[in-house]
Amino acid sequence: MNTTATHPAPEQLNSEAITNAAAWIHPLRSEIAKHLVGQEVLVDRLIIALLVKGHILLEGVPGLAKTLALKTLASLVDADFHRLQFTPDMLPADIVGTQIFDPKTSEFKVKHGPVFANFILADEINRAPAKVQSALLEAMQEQQVTIGDHSFKLPRPFLVMATQNPLEQEGTYPLPEAQVDRFMLKVVVDYPSLEEELRVVDLAATTSEIAEPRPVVSLEQISVAREVVNSLYLDDKVKRYLVTLVHATRNPDSFGLNLGPYLRVGASPRASISLALAGKAHAFLEGRGYVTPHDIKSVAMDVLRHRVTVSYEAEAEGLTSEHLVTRILDQLPVP
C-alpha cells in the first residue's frame, strides 16, 4: 500500500521547522551539563515532559542529584519557579493557599500558595501524608485549584517535577494510585559510574560559590516547540503498536504472553495518550518529523513502570513492574 501520496515525506515537510523550533535544545543541554554530570537519559526525559505538558516523577535514594536536575532545568527557563519541600507535618493549605480573615474589612481574602508558578519542584513528595500529596491532584490534572468556594487557574505552562525516595526508606508514604497516574513519566535515577563520580567530585567538592544557571530559553520558544511536536506524524501502525503495549499490561494472555498471574492492575488509557505524546517528543529530539516504533520503545518503560501493579505472586518471585514491562516490549511484535 502506497502511503506516500497521503502523507508526502513528513520528515522533509517538518525538517526546517524542527531545526528552528529545537534551536534551544542544545544550549539547554550544555548548560545543564555544567551543573549535572552524566544523566543524559534523565535530562532528555525532563525535556520531553516540558515539550508535551507532562508531569515527571524521579525516584532514587538521596544524594543522586534529583533535586539539582529539576532545579537547574527550572532555572534555565525564563519562568516562575517554586520549590515545595514535603514534610510529615505539611498541610494542603501549605500548597494551594488559604483564606485569611481581614479584620479591617471584615472579609476573607485569598492568599495563593506556592503552587501558583510555572514550575513546581515537589521535593521528596512521599514524605508527606496522602491528603497532602492529593492536594496536587486537581492542580496537575485540571491546572486549577479550589480555595474556599472559588477556583483559580494556574499559570501556563504548569509543570510539576517531583522527587521521591524509594518506599523502603524510613518515613515515606506510598503515593495514591490516582496521583501516580497523573505523572506522565517516572524515571528511576541510579548511582553514577565510577568515572562520572570522579567528575562529580571535581565539580562539586569545593567551598567556592558555584555560579547559578541563567535562563537560556523563553516560554515563547517552548510554546513554538510544543506546536511543532504536536504536528509530528503518527502512523496508524505505530499508534496501534503503542495501544497494543498498553492493552498487553491488562490482558497479556490475549497477546500470547504468559504474564497473567503476575499482573494485578494494568495501565490506564492515560498511558496510551502519554506514550503517543512522549513518542512525538522523542522523535522531535532526534530531529524527525514522524514517530517510529523505536521512539515508542525508548519511552515505554518510563511511561508504564508506575502504571503497572504486580501481583503477590510476582512479588514472591522477585518480579517488579519493570521486569514485566521489559517482557512485553521484548515479546510483542514490532511493526
C-alpha positions as CSV (number, residue, x, y, z in Angstrom):
1,M,0.0,0.0,0.0
2,N,1.4,3.4,-1.0
3,T,1.1,5.9,1.8
4,T,3.4,8.5,0.2
5,A,0.6,10.2,-1.7
6,T,-1.4,10.6,1.5
7,H,1.5,11.7,3.7
8,P,4.2,13.0,1.5
9,A,7.7,12.8,3.1
10,P,6.8,14.0,6.6
11,E,10.5,14.2,7.5
12,Q,11.0,16.7,4.7
13,L,7.9,18.7,5.5
14,N,9.0,19.3,9.1
15,S,12.8,19.2,9.0
16,E,13.2,23.0,8.8
17,A,10.5,23.7,11.3
18,I,12.0,21.1,13.7
19,T,15.5,22.6,13.3
20,N,14.3,26.1,14.1
21,A,12.0,25.0,16.9
22,A,14.7,22.9,18.5
23,A,17.4,25.5,18.4
24,W,17.3,26.0,22.2
25,I,17.7,22.2,23.0
26,H,21.5,22.2,22.6
27,P,22.2,25.3,24.7
28,L,19.8,23.9,27.3
29,R,21.6,20.6,27.4
30,S,25.0,22.3,27.5
31,E,24.0,24.5,30.5
32,I,22.6,21.5,32.4
33,A,25.8,19.6,31.8
34,K,27.8,22.4,33.6
35,H,25.9,21.6,36.8
36,L,24.9,17.9,36.3
37,V,27.3,15.1,35.5
38,G,26.0,12.4,33.2
39,Q,22.3,11.6,33.5
40,E,21.7,12.1,29.7
41,V,18.6,10.0,29.8
42,L,17.2,11.9,32.7
43,V,17.8,15.2,31.0
44,D,16.1,14.0,27.9
45,R,13.1,12.9,29.9
46,L,12.9,16.3,31.6
47,I,12.9,18.0,28.2
48,I,10.2,15.5,26.9
49,A,7.9,16.4,29.8
50,L,8.5,20.1,29.2
51,L,7.6,19.7,25.5
52,V,4.3,17.8,26.0
53,K,2.9,19.4,29.1
54,G,3.6,16.3,31.2
55,H,4.5,16.0,34.8
56,I,7.5,13.9,35.8
57,L,8.4,11.8,38.9
58,L,12.0,11.0,39.8
59,E,12.8,8.1,42.2
60,G,16.1,7.3,43.8
61,V,18.0,7.3,47.0
62,P,19.1,10.6,48.5
63,G,22.2,12.2,47.0
64,L,21.7,11.4,43.3
65,A,21.2,15.0,42.2
66,K,17.4,14.6,41.5
67,T,16.6,17.9,43.1
68,L,19.6,19.5,41.4
69,A,18.5,18.3,37.9
70,L,14.9,19.7,38.4
71,K,16.1,23.0,39.9
72,T,18.6,23.5,37.2
73,L,16.1,22.9,34.4
74,A,13.7,25.4,36.1
75,S,16.4,28.0,36.4
76,L,17.3,27.7,32.7
77,V,13.8,28.5,31.6
78,D,12.7,32.1,32.0
79,A,9.6,31.3,34.1
80,D,8.3,31.4,37.7
81,F,9.7,28.6,39.9
82,H,8.7,27.4,43.4
83,R,10.1,24.6,45.4
84,L,8.0,22.6,47.9
85,Q,9.8,20.6,50.5
86,F,7.3,17.9,51.6
87,T,7.4,17.0,55.3
88,P,5.2,14.8,57.5
89,D,3.6,17.9,59.2
90,M,2.6,19.6,56.0
91,L,-1.0,20.7,55.3
92,P,-2.8,21.0,52.0
93,A,-3.2,24.7,52.6
94,D,0.6,25.0,52.6
95,I,0.5,24.1,48.9
96,V,-2.7,25.6,47.4
97,G,-3.2,28.5,49.7
98,T,-6.0,29.5,52.1
99,Q,-8.4,32.2,53.1
100,I,-7.3,34.8,55.6
101,F,-9.7,37.0,57.6
102,D,-9.0,40.7,57.3
103,P,-10.3,42.5,60.5
104,K,-10.2,45.9,58.7
105,T,-12.7,44.9,56.1
106,S,-14.3,42.0,57.9
107,E,-13.8,39.9,54.8
108,F,-11.9,36.8,53.9
109,K,-9.0,37.3,51.5
110,V,-7.5,34.6,49.4
111,K,-3.8,34.0,49.8
112,H,-2.3,32.0,47.0
113,G,0.0,29.1,47.9
114,P,3.4,28.3,46.2
115,V,1.6,26.1,43.6
116,F,0.9,29.3,41.6
117,A,4.0,29.1,39.4
118,N,5.1,27.7,36.1
119,F,7.4,25.1,37.5
120,I,6.8,23.3,40.8
121,L,9.5,21.2,42.3
122,A,7.8,18.9,44.8
123,D,10.8,17.6,46.7
124,E,10.5,14.2,48.5
125,I,6.8,14.2,47.8
126,N,6.3,10.8,49.5
127,R,7.4,12.1,52.9
128,A,4.0,13.8,53.3
129,P,0.8,12.0,54.2
130,A,-1.7,11.1,51.4
131,K,-4.0,14.1,52.0
132,V,-1.1,16.5,51.3
133,Q,0.0,14.5,48.3
134,S,-3.5,14.6,46.9
135,A,-3.6,18.4,47.2
136,L,-1.6,18.4,43.9
137,L,-4.2,16.2,42.1
138,E,-6.5,18.9,40.9
139,A,-3.6,21.2,40.1
140,M,-1.9,18.6,38.0
141,Q,-5.0,17.4,36.1
142,E,-7.1,20.5,35.8
143,Q,-4.4,23.1,36.1
144,Q,-6.5,24.9,38.7
145,V,-7.1,24.9,42.4
146,T,-10.0,25.5,44.6
147,I,-9.7,27.7,47.7
148,G,-12.9,28.1,49.7
149,D,-15.8,28.4,47.2
150,H,-13.7,29.8,44.3
151,S,-11.5,28.1,41.6
152,F,-8.3,29.7,40.4
153,K,-6.5,29.0,37.2
154,L,-2.8,28.3,37.4
155,P,-0.1,29.9,35.3
156,R,0.7,28.5,31.8
157,P,2.7,26.4,31.3
158,F,2.4,24.4,34.5
159,L,4.7,21.6,35.2
160,V,5.1,19.5,38.3
161,M,8.5,17.9,38.8
162,A,8.6,15.6,41.8
163,T,11.2,13.6,43.5
164,Q,10.5,10.6,45.8
165,N,12.6,8.3,47.9
166,P,12.2,4.5,47.5
167,L,9.4,3.2,49.7
168,E,11.9,1.1,51.6
169,Q,13.3,4.4,53.0
170,E,12.1,5.2,56.6
171,G,9.4,7.9,56.9
172,T,7.9,7.5,53.4
173,Y,4.3,7.1,52.3
174,P,3.2,5.5,49.1
175,L,1.7,7.9,46.6
176,P,-2.1,7.3,45.9
177,E,-2.6,5.4,42.6
178,A,-4.7,8.2,41.2
179,Q,-1.9,10.7,41.7
180,V,0.8,8.4,40.3
181,D,-1.2,8.1,37.1
182,R,-1.1,11.9,36.7
183,F,2.7,11.7,36.2
184,M,3.4,11.1,32.5
185,L,6.9,9.8,33.2
186,K,8.6,8.1,36.1
187,V,12.3,7.9,35.9
188,V,14.4,5.8,38.3
189,V,17.7,7.5,38.9
190,D,20.6,5.1,39.6
191,Y,24.1,5.7,41.0
192,P,26.7,7.2,38.7
193,S,29.5,5.2,37.2
194,L,33.0,5.4,38.7
195,E,34.2,7.9,36.0
196,E,31.1,10.0,36.4
197,E,31.5,10.1,40.2
198,L,35.1,11.3,39.7
199,R,33.8,14.2,37.6
200,V,31.2,14.9,40.3
201,V,34.0,15.2,42.9
202,D,35.9,17.6,40.6
203,L,32.8,19.7,40.0
204,A,31.2,19.8,43.5
205,A,33.9,19.2,46.1
206,T,34.7,22.8,46.6
207,T,33.9,25.5,49.1
208,S,33.7,28.2,46.3
209,E,30.4,29.6,45.2
210,I,29.1,27.8,42.1
211,A,27.6,30.1,39.6
212,E,23.8,30.0,39.4
213,P,22.4,28.9,36.0
214,R,20.8,31.7,33.9
215,P,17.8,31.3,31.6
216,V,18.6,30.2,28.1
217,V,15.1,29.5,26.8
218,S,11.9,31.5,26.9
219,L,8.3,30.4,27.4
220,E,7.6,31.6,23.8
221,Q,10.3,29.2,22.4
222,I,8.8,26.3,24.4
223,S,5.4,27.2,23.1
224,V,6.6,27.1,19.5
225,A,8.3,23.8,20.0
226,R,5.2,22.3,21.5
227,E,3.2,23.3,18.4
228,V,5.8,21.5,16.2
229,V,5.8,18.4,18.4
230,N,2.0,18.3,18.2
231,S,2.1,18.3,14.4
232,L,4.5,15.4,14.0
233,Y,3.2,12.4,12.0
234,L,2.0,9.4,14.0
235,D,1.3,6.5,11.6
236,D,-1.7,4.2,12.3
237,K,0.6,1.2,12.6
238,V,2.7,2.9,15.3
239,K,-0.5,4.1,17.0
240,R,-1.8,0.6,17.1
241,Y,1.5,-0.7,18.4
242,L,1.5,1.7,21.4
243,V,-2.1,0.9,22.2
244,T,-1.3,-2.8,22.0
245,L,1.5,-2.3,24.5
246,V,-0.9,-0.7,27.0
247,H,-3.5,-3.4,26.4
248,A,-0.9,-6.1,27.0
249,T,-0.5,-4.8,30.5
250,R,-4.2,-5.5,31.2
251,N,-4.8,-8.7,29.2
252,P,-1.4,-10.3,28.5
253,D,-2.9,-13.7,27.7
254,S,-4.8,-12.2,24.7
255,F,-1.4,-11.5,23.1
256,G,0.2,-14.8,23.9
257,L,2.1,-13.5,26.9
258,N,2.3,-15.8,29.9
259,L,2.2,-13.0,32.4
260,G,-1.4,-13.1,33.6
261,P,-0.6,-14.4,37.2
262,Y,1.9,-11.6,37.7
263,L,-0.2,-8.6,36.8
264,R,-2.7,-7.2,39.2
265,V,-3.6,-3.8,37.6
266,G,-2.7,-2.7,34.1
267,A,-2.1,0.7,32.6
268,S,-5.0,3.1,32.1
269,P,-5.9,4.8,28.8
270,R,-3.9,7.8,30.1
271,A,-0.8,5.6,29.4
272,S,-1.7,5.4,25.7
273,I,-2.0,9.2,25.5
274,S,1.3,9.6,27.3
275,L,3.0,7.1,25.0
276,A,1.8,9.0,21.9
277,L,2.9,12.4,23.3
278,A,6.2,11.2,24.7
279,G,6.9,9.3,21.4
280,K,6.4,12.5,19.4
281,A,8.7,14.5,21.7
282,H,11.4,11.8,21.4
283,A,11.2,11.9,17.6
284,F,11.5,15.7,17.9
285,L,14.6,15.4,19.9
286,E,16.1,13.2,17.3
287,G,15.2,15.6,14.5
288,R,12.5,13.6,12.8
289,G,9.0,14.7,11.7
290,Y,7.5,11.3,12.3
291,V,7.2,8.8,15.1
292,T,8.8,5.3,14.8
293,P,8.3,2.2,17.0
294,H,11.9,3.0,18.3
295,D,10.5,6.2,19.8
296,I,7.7,4.4,21.5
297,K,10.0,1.7,22.9
298,S,12.5,4.3,24.1
299,V,10.0,6.0,26.4
300,A,7.7,3.0,27.1
301,M,9.4,2.0,30.4
302,D,9.2,5.4,31.9
303,V,5.6,5.8,30.8
304,L,4.4,2.3,32.0
305,R,6.6,1.3,35.1
306,H,4.4,3.3,37.6
307,R,1.1,2.4,36.0
308,V,1.5,-1.4,36.2
309,T,0.9,-3.1,39.6
310,V,2.3,-6.6,40.1
311,S,0.5,-9.4,42.0
312,Y,1.6,-11.1,45.2
313,E,2.9,-14.0,43.1
314,A,5.2,-11.7,41.2
315,E,6.5,-10.1,44.4
316,A,7.1,-13.6,45.8
317,E,9.3,-14.4,42.8
318,G,11.1,-11.1,42.9
319,L,9.5,-9.7,39.8
320,T,8.8,-5.9,39.5
321,S,6.8,-3.9,37.1
322,E,10.0,-3.2,35.2
323,H,10.5,-6.9,34.6
324,L,7.0,-7.3,33.2
325,V,7.2,-4.3,31.0
326,T,10.5,-5.5,29.6
327,R,9.0,-8.9,28.8
328,I,6.1,-7.2,27.0
329,L,8.4,-4.9,25.0
330,D,10.6,-7.9,24.1
331,Q,7.8,-10.3,23.1
332,L,5.3,-8.2,21.3
333,P,5.9,-7.9,17.5
334,V,7.1,-4.5,16.3
335,P,5.6,-3.1,13.1
